[in-house]
Amino acid sequence: MTTAPRPGGAHRRSATPVPRPALNIVVRAAPLGPAHRLGLDAVATRSGLHPDLVRRFVTLGLVDATRDTTGRLWFEPSAPATLARIQRLRAALPLNYASLGLVLDLLDRISELEDALRRSNAGSRSDESWI
């Protein structure tokens, strides 16, 4: 073949295409947790708490977790926020962690009732700005 001049003085050589080696892809199953769940270490790191304290909160029922067949704890993605809420309440109120469970339940119930009240009054009255 001949070389054809290119603009700028560079030459291009015509050559037959070189076959590329086949790409081998290996897919391996990794022992990941359930989809959209966080492990104990991830929750402890994100919340800044020791894993033993997080385990204690699970035992007290302050934060929800599930166990897999190997016994590992798995949490919802909202668990670090729940743990932060527990820590704020513990710092603000002179209560032990077991008593905070009742406070958390009451606060959640109040939020549900306020939401229901907002939905029932939606469009009927706008003078209830205290809600």
N, C-alpha and C positions, 0 to 999 in steps of 0.2 A: 504494500500500500504506500501511498505517498503522504507526505506531510503537507498540510495546507497552512499557509500563513494566517495568523490571527491578528486582529488589531492590537497594536502595542508591541508587536514583534514576537509574541509568543507563538510557538508552534504546537499544533495538536496532532497527536498520532492516532491513527485508526488502529484499533486492536480488537481482537475477539474478546467478548466478555469472559471474565474469569469466574468460574462457578464458585459460589460462596459455600462454606460448610453449613450443614443443616444445624439449626438451633435446637438444642435439646432443653426442654423445660420440664423440671421435676416439681410436682406439687406434693407437698407434705402436709399432713394434718397436724396442726399444733394443738396442744391441750389448752384451748382458750375457754374462758368462762361462758356462761350463757350470754346471748346477744344483749347488748345494751345494759350490762350489769358491771359493777365494779367489785374488785376483790378487796379483801381486808386491808392489804398494804396500800392500795391506791386510795381507799377512803381515809385511812389513818394519815397518809401523807397530805392529802388535799385539805383535811380538817385540822391538821397540826396537832393531832392527839396521838397518844401511844396506842398501839394495837390492843393491848390488854384493857385499856379503858373503853375502847370501842366494843370489845367483846362483852365487857360488863354492862354497857348500855343495851346491847342486844339481849343479855340475860334479864335485865330489868324491864325489857319491853319498850324502851324509849325510842329505839330505832329498829325498823324492820329489816330483816335479813333472811335469806334462805340458805339451806345447806345442800351441797351436791352429794353425790354418792360417796365421795372421798371425805366428806365432813368439812370441806372448806366453806367459808361464809361468802355469800354474794349479796351485794346491795344494789338498790335502785340508784340511778344517777343523782337523785335529789338527796341522798343520804348525807353528803358533806354539809349541805345547807341545814338539814335537820340537826346535825351535830353542833353546828355553829349556834343555832337557836337555843339548844340545850345549854351550851356554855354561857350564852348571854343571860338566860334566865337564872342559871346557877349563880352568876356573879351579882345579879340584881336582887335576888330574893334569898333570904336566909333559910333555904330549904335543902334537904338532902335530895340525892338523885331519884330515889324512889318516889318522893312526894312530887317531884317535877313531872312525873308521868301524868298525874291528875291535872296539874296546871296545863300541860300541853293538850290534854284531851278537852279541857274546858275552853281553851283558846281556839282550838279547831272547831268546836261546836259553835262558839260565838261567831266565827268567820262564816260558817255554813248558814247560820240564821240571818246574819246581815246580808249575805248574798241572796238568800231567798226573799228577804224583805225588799231589797233593791229590785229584784225581778218582778215582784208582785206590784210594786209601785212605779214601775217604769212607765213614763208617759202620763201617769195620773196626777202626780204632784211633784213639783220641783222645789218645794220649800223645806225639805228635809235634808239640809246640807250637813247635819251633824252625823249622818250615817256614813 
